[in-house]
Amino acid sequence: MDRADVLILGGGLVGLSLAIALSRNGVTTIVVDAAEPASQIAAAFDGRTTAVSSSSWRMLQAIGVGEKIEAHGCPIRTIRVSDGLAPGSLIFDPSRGGQGDGAEDPLGIMFENRLIRQALQQTAAECENITVIAPARTGEVVRDEAGVRAALTDGRAVMASLLIGAEGRNSPTRDAAHIPIARWQYDHCAMVATVRHERPHENVAYEIFYPAGPFAILPMLDDEEGRHRSAIVWSVSAADGPAYMGLPDRAFAAELEKKMGGALGGVEMGSRRWTYPLGFHHAAQITDLRLALVGDAAHGIHPIAGQGLNLGFRDAAALAQVLVEGARLGLDLGDAQLLDRYQSWRSLDSFSVALATDSLTRIYGVPGRTASAVRRFGMGLIDRIAPLKDRLMAEARGESGEMPLLLRGLPI
């Protein structure tokens, strides 16, 4: 029987980040994932990109992952938020002054998810305290006062002091623990793709709110031939999604160009298209007997603010610190007091972000000129109140609240 301090079910971006953070501090982990690792880094696997916040980036650097992907990241220096193509956008630009010590930090760094996943897999393979078992699935999992025991479907058995559910939105670990969850679907789907465009983006990200759904343009590095690129996240009604996805590339690119208002000139497709249903869920608790949830297993939000993966990284940083400090005190890593600390540390932050993104989705989805005028007035007000604007930029960087050491770039 294989033994480790921690058993992590789910070897995605958050699960592997947590395993690496623990390994750097002498905590042994077994990571079990149902997917074939090589398939997860193929270009056709996942078209999503992520704006990694400044604090998440510091964590990736601190655990030795950042150096492997630094050359592939495109900094976001400015964010422009607008209500459709109407005049009067809200501009977040730290270089304009009044932003404190972090004025030189970007608001985020754009990466392809598959490249982050590849770097995490490489780093995990280099860590002697991590055992990755994939592809594999768990059968029976027992959690009791003595520890955690799991039977794998290939006949192997594993033991640990703590079980971590990191399998994503449809976490079977969360469901098996009967943890209540608030959940609803938005009547939207997100279409994602990479596009090439005529004009340089100048490291500006655009968030354009249309009544049918938000439209994000996220800067990426130029391709090998020097052509300018951006990632697109376009939310449309679920009923309209199939029709848009069925358009030929040239027609789809023409629709994108209209939505951009010509901001980046002519547009052509730079990748295939992917589509994802959009929903919200939030677990009533993120711990149970010898169990902790991280990432999308604990909470799933609308991509309107691009904070989903960053919330997961914040979970990983907080839980790693709680467990490492507990290990140094000689505590059982499944100890209820340790898990209570993690629960109290992460519950308010994750709920606040979830509530804010859900509220934004609903506010900007209200049609009509009056609603649009009210939204533009609110954006103008924020633009004139420097402390509020600074607070929102700190939120975008993931630098609010009690930050775990890894998010500050410090070792645990």
DAFENDA-V754129 format. One record per backbone hydrogen bond with DSSP energy under -0.5 kcal/mol. NH is the residue of the N-H (numbers start at 0). CO is the residue of the C=O. Records with the same first field share a line. If there is no record, write none. Layout:
# DAFENDA-V754129
NH = CO  CO
This chain:
# DAFENDA-V754129
1 = 156
3 = 158
5 = 27
6 = 161
7 = 5  29
8 = 6  163
9 = 7  31
15 = 11
16 = 12
17 = 13
18 = 14
19 = 15
20 = 16
21 = 17
22 = 18
23 = 19
24 = 21
25 = 22
26 = 21
27 = 25
28 = 128
29 = 5
30 = 130
31 = 7  29
32 = 132
36 = 34
38 = 35
39 = 35  36
40 = 37
41 = 38
44 = 41
45 = 41
49 = 110
51 = 49  108
54 = 396
56 = 52
57 = 53
58 = 54
59 = 55
60 = 56
61 = 57
62 = 58
63 = 60
64 = 59
65 = 59
67 = 64
68 = 64  65
69 = 65
71 = 68
72 = 69
73 = 109
74 = 72
75 = 107
76 = 74  202
77 = 202
78 = 91
79 = 204
80 = 78  89
81 = 206
83 = 81  208
85 = 82
89 = 80
90 = 88
91 = 78  89
92 = 90
93 = 76
95 = 92
96 = 93
101 = 98
102 = 99
104 = 101
106 = 75
107 = 75
108 = 51
109 = 73
110 = 49
112 = 47
114 = 111
115 = 111
116 = 112
117 = 113
118 = 114
119 = 115
120 = 116
121 = 117
122 = 118
123 = 119
124 = 120
125 = 121  122
126 = 122  123
127 = 125
129 = 126
130 = 28
131 = 129
132 = 30  130
133 = 131
134 = 32
135 = 32
138 = 150
141 = 148
143 = 146
146 = 143
147 = 159
148 = 141
149 = 157
150 = 139
151 = 155
152 = 136
154 = 151
157 = 149
158 = 1
159 = 147
160 = 4
161 = 4
162 = 289
163 = 6
164 = 291
165 = 8  163
170 = 167
174 = 170
175 = 171
176 = 172
177 = 174
178 = 173
179 = 177
181 = 281
182 = 180
183 = 279
185 = 277
187 = 185
188 = 235
189 = 275
190 = 188  233
191 = 189  273
192 = 231
194 = 229
195 = 267
196 = 227
197 = 265
198 = 263
203 = 200
204 = 77
205 = 216
206 = 79
207 = 214
208 = 81  206
209 = 207  212
212 = 209
214 = 207
215 = 232
216 = 205
217 = 230
219 = 228
222 = 226
225 = 222
227 = 196
228 = 219
229 = 194
230 = 217
231 = 192
232 = 215
233 = 190
234 = 213  232
235 = 188  233
237 = 186
239 = 236
240 = 236
241 = 237
243 = 239
244 = 240
245 = 241
246 = 243
251 = 247
252 = 248
253 = 249
254 = 250
255 = 251
256 = 252
257 = 253
258 = 254
259 = 255
260 = 256  257
261 = 256
262 = 259
264 = 261
267 = 195
269 = 193
270 = 193
273 = 191
275 = 189
277 = 187
279 = 183
280 = 299
281 = 181
282 = 297
283 = 179
287 = 290
289 = 333
290 = 287
291 = 162
292 = 285
293 = 164
296 = 293
297 = 294
298 = 294
299 = 280
304 = 301
305 = 302
310 = 306
311 = 307
312 = 308
313 = 309
314 = 310
315 = 311
316 = 312
317 = 313
318 = 314
319 = 315
320 = 316
321 = 317
322 = 318
323 = 319
324 = 320
325 = 321
326 = 322
327 = 323
328 = 324
329 = 326
330 = 325
334 = 331
338 = 334
339 = 335
340 = 336
341 = 337
342 = 338
343 = 339
344 = 340
345 = 341
346 = 342
347 = 343
349 = 345
350 = 346
351 = 347
352 = 348
353 = 349
354 = 350
355 = 351
356 = 352
357 = 353
358 = 354
359 = 355
360 = 356
361 = 357
362 = 358
363 = 359
365 = 362
366 = 364
371 = 367
372 = 368
373 = 369
374 = 370
375 = 371
376 = 372
377 = 373
378 = 374
379 = 375
380 = 376
381 = 377
382 = 378
383 = 379  380
384 = 380  381
385 = 383
388 = 384
389 = 385
390 = 386
391 = 387
392 = 388
393 = 389
394 = 390
395 = 391
396 = 392
397 = 393  394
398 = 393
402 = 400
406 = 403
407 = 403  404
408 = 405
409 = 404
